[in-house]
Amino acid sequence: MDAAHLSRLRWRCRRGMRELDVVLQRYLEQRYQQAPATEQKAFELLLEEQDPQLLAWLTGREQPQDPQQANVITRLAHSGV
């Protein structure tokens, strides 16, 4: 994994909500590099979403349309990464 790419992702995990920071950074550090390419791409697409949307998905109030993003949200929501 390219260190510069990982650094950019780390920066993108920094959000306006501390709770999201923790969950996203935990995934990045514990799961991202070992995840399949499709899951990595889904995670990167999640980072493009606005905080309220991510929070709605993580709390189960809404579900992403994309099955790969839904898979990543499930991992994030259950903190087991």
PDB file of N, CA, C and O in Angstrom, chain B, residues numbered from 101:
ATOM      1  N   MET B 101       0.848  -1.183   0.000  1.00  0.00           N
ATOM      2  CA  MET B 101       0.000   0.000   0.000  1.00  0.00           C
ATOM      3  C   MET B 101       0.884   1.233   0.000  1.00  0.00           C
ATOM      4  O   MET B 101       1.804   1.347   0.809  1.00  0.00           O
ATOM      5  N   ASP B 102       0.612   2.125  -0.880  1.00  0.00           N
ATOM      6  CA  ASP B 102       1.319   3.391  -1.009  1.00  0.00           C
ATOM      7  C   ASP B 102       1.125   4.230   0.261  1.00  0.00           C
ATOM      8  O   ASP B 102      -0.009   4.500   0.658  1.00  0.00           O
ATOM      9  N   ALA B 103       2.213   4.636   0.889  1.00  0.00           N
ATOM     10  CA  ALA B 103       2.151   5.405   2.134  1.00  0.00           C
ATOM     11  C   ALA B 103       1.438   6.738   1.941  1.00  0.00           C
ATOM     12  O   ALA B 103       0.718   7.188   2.832  1.00  0.00           O
ATOM     13  N   ALA B 104       1.629   7.369   0.797  1.00  0.00           N
ATOM     14  CA  ALA B 104       0.974   8.653   0.530  1.00  0.00           C
ATOM     15  C   ALA B 104      -0.538   8.472   0.427  1.00  0.00           C
ATOM     16  O   ALA B 104      -1.300   9.301   0.924  1.00  0.00           O
ATOM     17  N   HIS B 105      -0.967   7.398  -0.213  1.00  0.00           N
ATOM     18  CA  HIS B 105      -2.408   7.113  -0.337  1.00  0.00           C
ATOM     19  C   HIS B 105      -3.014   6.871   1.042  1.00  0.00           C
ATOM     20  O   HIS B 105      -4.081   7.394   1.363  1.00  0.00           O
ATOM     21  N   LEU B 106      -2.331   6.083   1.842  1.00  0.00           N
ATOM     22  CA  LEU B 106      -2.803   5.788   3.197  1.00  0.00           C
ATOM     23  C   LEU B 106      -2.872   7.064   4.032  1.00  0.00           C
ATOM     24  O   LEU B 106      -3.803   7.246   4.816  1.00  0.00           O
ATOM     25  N   SER B 107      -1.906   7.927   3.867  1.00  0.00           N
ATOM     26  CA  SER B 107      -1.897   9.198   4.579  1.00  0.00           C
ATOM     27  C   SER B 107      -3.092  10.072   4.175  1.00  0.00           C
ATOM     28  O   SER B 107      -3.717  10.717   5.018  1.00  0.00           O
ATOM     29  N   ARG B 108      -3.396  10.082   2.879  1.00  0.00           N
ATOM     30  CA  ARG B 108      -4.562  10.851   2.400  1.00  0.00           C
ATOM     31  C   ARG B 108      -5.850  10.282   2.984  1.00  0.00           C
ATOM     32  O   ARG B 108      -6.738  11.035   3.386  1.00  0.00           O
ATOM     33  N   LEU B 109      -5.952   8.974   3.030  1.00  0.00           N
ATOM     34  CA  LEU B 109      -7.149   8.353   3.615  1.00  0.00           C
ATOM     35  C   LEU B 109      -7.262   8.682   5.103  1.00  0.00           C
ATOM     36  O   LEU B 109      -8.349   8.961   5.609  1.00  0.00           O
ATOM     37  N   ARG B 110      -6.132   8.644   5.788  1.00  0.00           N
ATOM     38  CA  ARG B 110      -6.118   8.974   7.209  1.00  0.00           C
ATOM     39  C   ARG B 110      -6.662  10.391   7.421  1.00  0.00           C
ATOM     40  O   ARG B 110      -7.443  10.637   8.341  1.00  0.00           O
ATOM     41  N   TRP B 111      -6.240  11.311   6.560  1.00  0.00           N
ATOM     42  CA  TRP B 111      -6.709  12.701   6.640  1.00  0.00           C
ATOM     43  C   TRP B 111      -8.213  12.778   6.367  1.00  0.00           C
ATOM     44  O   TRP B 111      -8.931  13.521   7.036  1.00  0.00           O
ATOM     45  N   ARG B 112      -8.688  12.007   5.382  1.00  0.00           N
ATOM     46  CA  ARG B 112     -10.107  12.019   5.027  1.00  0.00           C
ATOM     47  C   ARG B 112     -10.981  11.400   6.119  1.00  0.00           C
ATOM     48  O   ARG B 112     -12.183  11.663   6.173  1.00  0.00           O
ATOM     49  N   CYS B 113     -10.389  10.584   6.984  1.00  0.00           N
ATOM     50  CA  CYS B 113     -11.130   9.989   8.100  1.00  0.00           C
ATOM     51  C   CYS B 113     -11.405  11.010   9.201  1.00  0.00           C
ATOM     52  O   CYS B 113     -12.244  10.778  10.072  1.00  0.00           O
ATOM     53  N   ARG B 114     -10.706  12.124   9.163  1.00  0.00           N
ATOM     54  CA  ARG B 114     -10.927  13.179  10.152  1.00  0.00           C
ATOM     55  C   ARG B 114     -12.200  13.914   9.763  1.00  0.00           C
ATOM     56  O   ARG B 114     -12.286  14.518   8.694  1.00  0.00           O
ATOM     57  N   ARG B 115     -13.182  13.850  10.647  1.00  0.00           N
ATOM     58  CA  ARG B 115     -14.501  14.392  10.350  1.00  0.00           C
ATOM     59  C   ARG B 115     -14.862  15.494  11.337  1.00  0.00           C
ATOM     60  O   ARG B 115     -14.070  15.858  12.206  1.00  0.00           O
ATOM     61  N   GLY B 116     -16.068  16.012  11.186  1.00  0.00           N
ATOM     62  CA  GLY B 116     -16.560  17.022  12.103  1.00  0.00           C
ATOM     63  C   GLY B 116     -17.114  16.428  13.386  1.00  0.00           C
ATOM     64  O   GLY B 116     -17.396  17.151  14.342  1.00  0.00           O
ATOM     65  N   MET B 117     -17.268  15.120  13.405  1.00  0.00           N
ATOM     66  CA  MET B 117     -17.818  14.426  14.577  1.00  0.00           C
ATOM     67  C   MET B 117     -16.775  13.448  15.098  1.00  0.00           C
ATOM     68  O   MET B 117     -16.299  12.580  14.367  1.00  0.00           O
ATOM     69  N   ARG B 118     -16.434  13.598  16.348  1.00  0.00           N
ATOM     70  CA  ARG B 118     -15.410  12.742  16.964  1.00  0.00           C
ATOM     71  C   ARG B 118     -15.761  11.261  16.846  1.00  0.00           C
ATOM     72  O   ARG B 118     -14.884  10.426  16.624  1.00  0.00           O
ATOM     73  N   GLU B 119     -17.042  10.940  16.995  1.00  0.00           N
ATOM     74  CA  GLU B 119     -17.477   9.542  16.925  1.00  0.00           C
ATOM     75  C   GLU B 119     -17.133   8.938  15.562  1.00  0.00           C
ATOM     76  O   GLU B 119     -16.676   7.799  15.472  1.00  0.00           O
ATOM     77  N   LEU B 120     -17.358   9.715  14.513  1.00  0.00           N
ATOM     78  CA  LEU B 120     -17.019   9.228  13.173  1.00  0.00           C
ATOM     79  C   LEU B 120     -15.515   9.091  13.000  1.00  0.00           C
ATOM     80  O   LEU B 120     -15.041   8.133  12.390  1.00  0.00           O
ATOM     81  N   ASP B 121     -14.766  10.046  13.536  1.00  0.00           N
ATOM     82  CA  ASP B 121     -13.297   9.967  13.482  1.00  0.00           C
ATOM     83  C   ASP B 121     -12.815   8.624  14.016  1.00  0.00           C
ATOM     84  O   ASP B 121     -12.021   7.932  13.380  1.00  0.00           O
ATOM     85  N   VAL B 122     -13.304   8.278  15.180  1.00  0.00           N
ATOM     86  CA  VAL B 122     -12.854   7.058  15.870  1.00  0.00           C
ATOM     87  C   VAL B 122     -13.197   5.821  15.046  1.00  0.00           C
ATOM     88  O   VAL B 122     -12.340   4.966  14.823  1.00  0.00           O
ATOM     89  N   VAL B 123     -14.428   5.724  14.600  1.00  0.00           N
ATOM     90  CA  VAL B 123     -14.880   4.542  13.862  1.00  0.00           C
ATOM     91  C   VAL B 123     -14.146   4.400  12.527  1.00  0.00           C
ATOM     92  O   VAL B 123     -13.686   3.314  12.177  1.00  0.00           O
ATOM     93  N   LEU B 124     -14.041   5.490  11.798  1.00  0.00           N
ATOM     94  CA  LEU B 124     -13.391   5.434  10.481  1.00  0.00           C
ATOM     95  C   LEU B 124     -11.899   5.149  10.593  1.00  0.00           C
ATOM     96  O   LEU B 124     -11.357   4.348   9.831  1.00  0.00           O
ATOM     97  N   GLN B 125     -11.239   5.799  11.535  1.00  0.00           N
ATOM     98  CA  GLN B 125      -9.804   5.572  11.704  1.00  0.00           C
ATOM     99  C   GLN B 125      -9.516   4.160  12.194  1.00  0.00           C
ATOM    100  O   GLN B 125      -8.515   3.563  11.799  1.00  0.00           O
ATOM    101  N   ARG B 126     -10.380   3.619  13.049  1.00  0.00           N
ATOM    102  CA  ARG B 126     -10.196   2.241  13.517  1.00  0.00           C
ATOM    103  C   ARG B 126     -10.270   1.274  12.340  1.00  0.00           C
ATOM    104  O   ARG B 126      -9.451   0.362  12.227  1.00  0.00           O
ATOM    105  N   TYR B 127     -11.247   1.473  11.469  1.00  0.00           N
ATOM    106  CA  TYR B 127     -11.362   0.623  10.288  1.00  0.00           C
ATOM    107  C   TYR B 127     -10.101   0.742   9.425  1.00  0.00           C
ATOM    108  O   TYR B 127      -9.532  -0.262   8.996  1.00  0.00           O
ATOM    109  N   LEU B 128      -9.680   1.973   9.181  1.00  0.00           N
ATOM    110  CA  LEU B 128      -8.512   2.201   8.337  1.00  0.00           C
ATOM    111  C   LEU B 128      -7.284   1.493   8.887  1.00  0.00           C
ATOM    112  O   LEU B 128      -6.538   0.868   8.134  1.00  0.00           O
ATOM    113  N   GLU B 129      -7.073   1.585  10.172  1.00  0.00           N
ATOM    114  CA  GLU B 129      -5.886   0.993  10.792  1.00  0.00           C
ATOM    115  C   GLU B 129      -5.974  -0.524  10.949  1.00  0.00           C
ATOM    116  O   GLU B 129      -4.962  -1.216  10.837  1.00  0.00           O
ATOM    117  N   GLN B 130      -7.171  -1.045  11.208  1.00  0.00           N
ATOM    118  CA  GLN B 130      -7.290  -2.467  11.532  1.00  0.00           C
ATOM    119  C   GLN B 130      -7.736  -3.349  10.375  1.00  0.00           C
ATOM    120  O   GLN B 130      -7.451  -4.547  10.380  1.00  0.00           O
ATOM    121  N   ARG B 131      -8.427  -2.796   9.383  1.00  0.00           N
ATOM    122  CA  ARG B 131      -9.024  -3.647   8.362  1.00  0.00           C
ATOM    123  C   ARG B 131      -8.653  -3.275   6.921  1.00  0.00           C
ATOM    124  O   ARG B 131      -8.469  -4.152   6.077  1.00  0.00           O
ATOM    125  N   TYR B 132      -8.548  -1.999   6.653  1.00  0.00           N
ATOM    126  CA  TYR B 132      -8.466  -1.512   5.275  1.00  0.00           C
ATOM    127  C   TYR B 132      -7.399  -2.227   4.434  1.00  0.00           C
ATOM    128  O   TYR B 132      -7.699  -2.695   3.336  1.00  0.00           O
ATOM    129  N   GLN B 133      -6.196  -2.315   4.920  1.00  0.00           N
ATOM    130  CA  GLN B 133      -5.108  -2.861   4.096  1.00  0.00           C
ATOM    131  C   GLN B 133      -5.277  -4.341   3.771  1.00  0.00           C
ATOM    132  O   GLN B 133      -4.755  -4.809   2.759  1.00  0.00           O
ATOM    133  N   GLN B 134      -5.995  -5.085   4.608  1.00  0.00           N
ATOM    134  CA  GLN B 134      -6.218  -6.504   4.353  1.00  0.00           C
ATOM    135  C   GLN B 134      -7.525  -6.759   3.604  1.00  0.00           C
ATOM    136  O   GLN B 134      -7.779  -7.879   3.161  1.00  0.00           O
ATOM    137  N   ALA B 135      -8.344  -5.734   3.464  1.00  0.00           N
ATOM    138  CA  ALA B 135      -9.652  -5.894   2.829  1.00  0.00           C
ATOM    139  C   ALA B 135      -9.497  -6.104   1.326  1.00  0.00           C
ATOM    140  O   ALA B 135      -8.526  -5.652   0.720  1.00  0.00           O
ATOM    141  N   PRO B 136     -10.470  -6.797   0.734  1.00  0.00           N
ATOM    142  CA  PRO B 136     -10.462  -6.952  -0.732  1.00  0.00           C
ATOM    143  C   PRO B 136     -10.589  -5.575  -1.403  1.00  0.00           C
ATOM    144  O   PRO B 136     -11.091  -4.626  -0.801  1.00  0.00           O
ATOM    145  N   ALA B 137     -10.138  -5.486  -2.633  1.00  0.00           N
ATOM    146  CA  ALA B 137     -10.152  -4.213  -3.369  1.00  0.00           C
ATOM    147  C   ALA B 137     -11.553  -3.609  -3.452  1.00  0.00           C
ATOM    148  O   ALA B 137     -11.700  -2.389  -3.379  1.00  0.00           O
ATOM    149  N   THR B 138     -12.581  -4.439  -3.602  1.00  0.00           N
ATOM    150  CA  THR B 138     -13.951  -3.908  -3.690  1.00  0.00           C
ATOM    151  C   THR B 138     -14.369  -3.250  -2.371  1.00  0.00           C
ATOM    152  O   THR B 138     -15.054  -2.228  -2.365  1.00  0.00           O
ATOM    153  N   GLU B 139     -13.949  -3.847  -1.268  1.00  0.00           N
ATOM    154  CA  GLU B 139     -14.265  -3.273   0.047  1.00  0.00           C
ATOM    155  C   GLU B 139     -13.481  -1.984   0.276  1.00  0.00           C
ATOM    156  O   GLU B 139     -14.009  -1.023   0.835  1.00  0.00           O
ATOM    157  N   GLN B 140     -12.230  -1.964  -0.152  1.00  0.00           N
ATOM    158  CA  GLN B 140     -11.431  -0.742  -0.031  1.00  0.00           C
ATOM    159  C   GLN B 140     -12.090   0.401  -0.805  1.00  0.00           C
ATOM    160  O   GLN B 140     -12.199   1.519  -0.302  1.00  0.00           O
ATOM    161  N   LYS B 141     -12.523   0.111  -2.019  1.00  0.00           N
ATOM    162  CA  LYS B 141     -13.175   1.130  -2.852  1.00  0.00           C
ATOM    163  C   LYS B 141     -14.466   1.610  -2.192  1.00  0.00           C
ATOM    164  O   LYS B 141     -14.756   2.807  -2.198  1.00  0.00           O
ATOM    165  N   ALA B 142     -15.236   0.697  -1.627  1.00  0.00           N
ATOM    166  CA  ALA B 142     -16.482   1.071  -0.946  1.00  0.00           C
ATOM    167  C   ALA B 142     -16.189   1.982   0.243  1.00  0.00           C
ATOM    168  O   ALA B 142     -16.915   2.947   0.480  1.00  0.00           O
ATOM    169  N   PHE B 143     -15.137   1.683   0.984  1.00  0.00           N
ATOM    170  CA  PHE B 143     -14.751   2.529   2.113  1.00  0.00           C
ATOM    171  C   PHE B 143     -14.369   3.922   1.625  1.00  0.00           C
ATOM    172  O   PHE B 143     -14.778   4.924   2.211  1.00  0.00           O
ATOM    173  N   GLU B 144     -13.593   3.982   0.563  1.00  0.00           N
ATOM    174  CA  GLU B 144     -13.181   5.273   0.020  1.00  0.00           C
ATOM    175  C   GLU B 144     -14.384   6.088  -0.453  1.00  0.00           C
ATOM    176  O   GLU B 144     -14.409   7.309  -0.295  1.00  0.00           O
ATOM    177  N   LEU B 145     -15.377   5.417  -1.030  1.00  0.00           N
ATOM    178  CA  LEU B 145     -16.598   6.115  -1.446  1.00  0.00           C
ATOM    179  C   LEU B 145     -17.380   6.616  -0.238  1.00  0.00           C
ATOM    180  O   LEU B 145     -17.992   7.682  -0.294  1.00  0.00           O
ATOM    181  N   LEU B 146     -17.363   5.855   0.852  1.00  0.00           N
ATOM    182  CA  LEU B 146     -18.032   6.305   2.083  1.00  0.00           C
ATOM    183  C   LEU B 146     -17.412   7.597   2.597  1.00  0.00           C
ATOM    184  O   LEU B 146     -18.107   8.457   3.138  1.00  0.00           O
ATOM    185  N   LEU B 147     -16.115   7.728   2.426  1.00  0.00           N
ATOM    186  CA  LEU B 147     -15.433   8.930   2.908  1.00  0.00           C
ATOM    187  C   LEU B 147     -15.853  10.181   2.143  1.00  0.00           C
ATOM    188  O   LEU B 147     -15.589  11.297   2.591  1.00  0.00           O
ATOM    189  N   GLU B 148     -16.497  10.009   1.006  1.00  0.00           N
ATOM    190  CA  GLU B 148     -16.989  11.151   0.230  1.00  0.00           C
ATOM    191  C   GLU B 148     -18.347  11.631   0.732  1.00  0.00           C
ATOM    192  O   GLU B 148     -18.795  12.718   0.366  1.00  0.00           O
ATOM    193  N   GLU B 149     -19.003  10.832   1.564  1.00  0.00           N
ATOM    194  CA  GLU B 149     -20.329  11.189   2.075  1.00  0.00           C
ATOM    195  C   GLU B 149     -20.240  12.257   3.168  1.00  0.00           C
ATOM    196  O   GLU B 149     -19.208  12.427   3.818  1.00  0.00           O
ATOM    197  N   GLN B 150     -21.335  12.957   3.345  1.00  0.00           N
ATOM    198  CA  GLN B 150     -21.434  13.958   4.405  1.00  0.00           C
ATOM    199  C   GLN B 150     -21.621  13.254   5.756  1.00  0.00           C
ATOM    200  O   GLN B 150     -22.161  12.150   5.824  1.00  0.00           O
ATOM    201  N   ASP B 151     -21.168  13.906   6.817  1.00  0.00           N
ATOM    202  CA  ASP B 151     -21.255  13.323   8.157  1.00  0.00           C
ATOM    203  C   ASP B 151     -22.671  12.894   8.554  1.00  0.00           C
ATOM    204  O   ASP B 151     -22.836  11.790   9.072  1.00  0.00           O
ATOM    205  N   PRO B 152     -23.707  13.727   8.332  1.00  0.00           N
ATOM    206  CA  PRO B 152     -25.052  13.293   8.721  1.00  0.00           C
ATOM    207  C   PRO B 152     -25.494  12.001   8.028  1.00  0.00           C
ATOM    208  O   PRO B 152     -26.182  11.173   8.624  1.00  0.00           O
ATOM    209  N   GLN B 153     -25.092  11.838   6.762  1.00  0.00           N
ATOM    210  CA  GLN B 153     -25.441  10.615   6.042  1.00  0.00           C
ATOM    211  C   GLN B 153     -24.717   9.415   6.634  1.00  0.00           C
ATOM    212  O   GLN B 153     -25.325   8.365   6.841  1.00  0.00           O
ATOM    213  N   LEU B 154     -23.434   9.560   6.907  1.00  0.00           N
ATOM    214  CA  LEU B 154     -22.676   8.462   7.525  1.00  0.00           C
ATOM    215  C   LEU B 154     -23.276   8.091   8.874  1.00  0.00           C
ATOM    216  O   LEU B 154     -23.412   6.909   9.191  1.00  0.00           O
ATOM    217  N   LEU B 155     -23.627   9.074   9.654  1.00  0.00           N
ATOM    218  CA  LEU B 155     -24.212   8.811  10.968  1.00  0.00           C
ATOM    219  C   LEU B 155     -25.549   8.084  10.834  1.00  0.00           C
ATOM    220  O   LEU B 155     -25.830   7.160  11.598  1.00  0.00           O
ATOM    221  N   ALA B 156     -26.365   8.488   9.880  1.00  0.00           N
ATOM    222  CA  ALA B 156     -27.655   7.811   9.655  1.00  0.00           C
ATOM    223  C   ALA B 156     -27.434   6.345   9.297  1.00  0.00           C
ATOM    224  O   ALA B 156     -28.173   5.474   9.755  1.00  0.00           O
ATOM    225  N   TRP B 157     -26.424   6.076   8.485  1.00  0.00           N
ATOM    226  CA  TRP B 157     -26.120   4.688   8.121  1.00  0.00           C
ATOM    227  C   TRP B 157     -25.582   3.914   9.314  1.00  0.00           C
ATOM    228  O   TRP B 157     -25.990   2.777   9.553  1.00  0.00           O
ATOM    229  N   LEU B 158     -24.673   4.520  10.061  1.00  0.00           N
ATOM    230  CA  LEU B 158     -24.060   3.811  11.192  1.00  0.00           C
ATOM    231  C   LEU B 158     -25.043   3.527  12.316  1.00  0.00           C
ATOM    232  O   LEU B 158     -24.894   2.541  13.039  1.00  0.00           O
ATOM    233  N   THR B 159     -26.045   4.381  12.468  1.00  0.00           N
ATOM    234  CA  THR B 159     -27.036   4.174  13.520  1.00  0.00           C
ATOM    235  C   THR B 159     -28.200   3.312  13.044  1.00  0.00           C
ATOM    236  O   THR B 159     -29.095   2.993  13.827  1.00  0.00           O
ATOM    237  N   GLY B 160     -28.197   2.935  11.776  1.00  0.00           N
ATOM    238  CA  GLY B 160     -29.233   2.065  11.247  1.00  0.00           C
ATOM    239  C   GLY B 160     -30.513   2.781  10.850  1.00  0.00           C
ATOM    240  O   GLY B 160     -31.503   2.130  10.516  1.00  0.00           O
ATOM    241  N   ARG B 161     -30.512   4.098  10.881  1.00  0.00           N
ATOM    242  CA  ARG B 161     -31.706   4.840  10.470  1.00  0.00           C
ATOM    243  C   ARG B 161     -31.923   4.747   8.966  1.00  0.00           C
ATOM    244  O   ARG B 161     -33.056   4.825   8.490  1.00  0.00           O
ATOM    245  N   GLU B 162     -30.847   4.582   8.226  1.00  0.00           N
ATOM    246  CA  GLU B 162     -30.903   4.424   6.771  1.00  0.00           C
ATOM    247  C   GLU B 162     -29.888   3.370   6.356  1.00  0.00           C
ATOM    248  O   GLU B 162     -29.013   2.988   7.133  1.00  0.00           O
ATOM    249  N   GLN B 163     -30.019   2.907   5.119  1.00  0.00           N
ATOM    250  CA  GLN B 163     -29.088   1.924   4.560  1.00  0.00           C
ATOM    251  C   GLN B 163     -28.533   2.442   3.243  1.00  0.00           C
ATOM    252  O   GLN B 163     -29.272   3.024   2.448  1.00  0.00           O
ATOM    253  N   PRO B 164     -27.241   2.240   3.001  1.00  0.00           N
ATOM    254  CA  PRO B 164     -26.696   2.610   1.685  1.00  0.00           C
ATOM    255  C   PRO B 164     -27.317   1.729   0.600  1.00  0.00           C
ATOM    256  O   PRO B 164     -27.655   0.571   0.847  1.00  0.00           O
ATOM    257  N   GLN B 165     -27.463   2.283  -0.588  1.00  0.00           N
ATOM    258  CA  GLN B 165     -27.986   1.515  -1.719  1.00  0.00           C
ATOM    259  C   GLN B 165     -26.974   0.493  -2.216  1.00  0.00           C
ATOM    260  O   GLN B 165     -27.343  -0.604  -2.632  1.00  0.00           O
ATOM    261  N   ASP B 166     -25.708   0.854  -2.172  1.00  0.00           N
ATOM    262  CA  ASP B 166     -24.642  -0.012  -2.670  1.00  0.00           C
ATOM    263  C   ASP B 166     -24.374  -1.138  -1.674  1.00  0.00           C
ATOM    264  O   ASP B 166     -24.103  -0.869  -0.504  1.00  0.00           O
ATOM    265  N   PRO B 167     -24.444  -2.398  -2.118  1.00  0.00           N
ATOM    266  CA  PRO B 167     -24.219  -3.524  -1.203  1.00  0.00           C
ATOM    267  C   PRO B 167     -22.818  -3.541  -0.584  1.00  0.00           C
ATOM    268  O   PRO B 167     -22.656  -3.935   0.570  1.00  0.00           O
ATOM    269  N   GLN B 168     -21.808  -3.115  -1.347  1.00  0.00           N
ATOM    270  CA  GLN B 168     -20.448  -3.083  -0.805  1.00  0.00           C
ATOM    271  C   GLN B 168     -20.332  -2.033   0.300  1.00  0.00           C
ATOM    272  O   GLN B 168     -19.684  -2.270   1.319  1.00  0.00           O
ATOM    273  N   GLN B 169     -20.959  -0.875   0.097  1.00  0.00           N
ATOM    274  CA  GLN B 169     -20.945   0.146   1.140  1.00  0.00           C
ATOM    275  C   GLN B 169     -21.717  -0.343   2.359  1.00  0.00           C
ATOM    276  O   GLN B 169     -21.309  -0.094   3.494  1.00  0.00           O
ATOM    277  N   ALA B 170     -22.823  -1.034   2.134  1.00  0.00           N
ATOM    278  CA  ALA B 170     -23.607  -1.584   3.252  1.00  0.00           C
ATOM    279  C   ALA B 170     -22.759  -2.565   4.057  1.00  0.00           C
ATOM    280  O   ALA B 170     -22.849  -2.603   5.284  1.00  0.00           O
ATOM    281  N   ASN B 171     -21.940  -3.353   3.377  1.00  0.00           N
ATOM    282  CA  ASN B 171     -21.050  -4.293   4.043  1.00  0.00           C
ATOM    283  C   ASN B 171     -20.050  -3.559   4.940  1.00  0.00           C
ATOM    284  O   ASN B 171     -19.826  -3.958   6.082  1.00  0.00           O
ATOM    285  N   VAL B 172     -19.452  -2.487   4.417  1.00  0.00           N
ATOM    286  CA  VAL B 172     -18.492  -1.714   5.205  1.00  0.00           C
ATOM    287  C   VAL B 172     -19.197  -1.047   6.383  1.00  0.00           C
ATOM    288  O   VAL B 172     -18.659  -1.021   7.491  1.00  0.00           O
ATOM    289  N   ILE B 173     -20.389  -0.511   6.157  1.00  0.00           N
ATOM    290  CA  ILE B 173     -21.149   0.124   7.243  1.00  0.00           C
ATOM    291  C   ILE B 173     -21.429  -0.893   8.344  1.00  0.00           C
ATOM    292  O   ILE B 173     -21.325  -0.568   9.527  1.00  0.00           O
ATOM    293  N   THR B 174     -21.778  -2.107   7.969  1.00  0.00           N
ATOM    294  CA  THR B 174     -22.022  -3.159   8.970  1.00  0.00           C
ATOM    295  C   THR B 174     -20.775  -3.405   9.791  1.00  0.00           C
ATOM    296  O   THR B 174     -20.858  -3.529  11.013  1.00  0.00           O
ATOM    297  N   ARG B 175     -19.628  -3.479   9.151  1.00  0.00           N
ATOM    298  CA  ARG B 175     -18.369  -3.668   9.872  1.00  0.00           C
ATOM    299  C   ARG B 175     -18.093  -2.492  10.816  1.00  0.00           C
ATOM    300  O   ARG B 175     -17.697  -2.682  11.967  1.00  0.00           O
ATOM    301  N   LEU B 176     -18.309  -1.275  10.305  1.00  0.00           N
ATOM    302  CA  LEU B 176     -18.074  -0.082  11.121  1.00  0.00           C
ATOM    303  C   LEU B 176     -19.027  -0.015  12.317  1.00  0.00           C
ATOM    304  O   LEU B 176     -18.614   0.291  13.435  1.00  0.00           O
ATOM    305  N   ALA B 177     -20.297  -0.303  12.069  1.00  0.00           N
ATOM    306  CA  ALA B 177     -21.323  -0.188  13.100  1.00  0.00           C
ATOM    307  C   ALA B 177     -21.101  -1.186  14.241  1.00  0.00           C
ATOM    308  O   ALA B 177     -21.409  -0.900  15.398  1.00  0.00           O
ATOM    309  N   HIS B 178     -20.573  -2.335  13.905  1.00  0.00           N
ATOM    310  CA  HIS B 178     -20.364  -3.352  14.932  1.00  0.00           C
ATOM    311  C   HIS B 178     -18.971  -3.273  15.556  1.00  0.00           C
ATOM    312  O   HIS B 178     -18.603  -4.108  16.382  1.00  0.00           O
ATOM    313  N   SER B 179     -18.224  -2.286  15.164  1.00  0.00           N
ATOM    314  CA  SER B 179     -16.899  -1.985  15.738  1.00  0.00           C
ATOM    315  C   SER B 179     -15.947  -3.167  15.777  1.00  0.00           C
ATOM    316  O   SER B 179     -14.822  -3.038  16.261  1.00  0.00           O
ATOM    317  N   GLY B 180     -16.374  -4.305  15.280  1.00  0.00           N
ATOM    318  CA  GLY B 180     -15.466  -5.435  15.246  1.00  0.00           C
ATOM    319  C   GLY B 180     -14.502  -5.324  14.084  1.00  0.00           C
ATOM    320  O   GLY B 180     -13.504  -6.041  14.005  1.00  0.00           O
ATOM    321  N   VAL B 181     -14.821  -4.416  13.193  1.00  0.00           N
ATOM    322  CA  VAL B 181     -14.040  -4.165  11.995  1.00  0.00           C
ATOM    323  C   VAL B 181     -13.628  -5.477  11.416  1.00  0.00           C
ATOM    324  O   VAL B 181     -12.952  -5.513  10.388  1.00  0.00           O
TER     325      VAL B 181
END
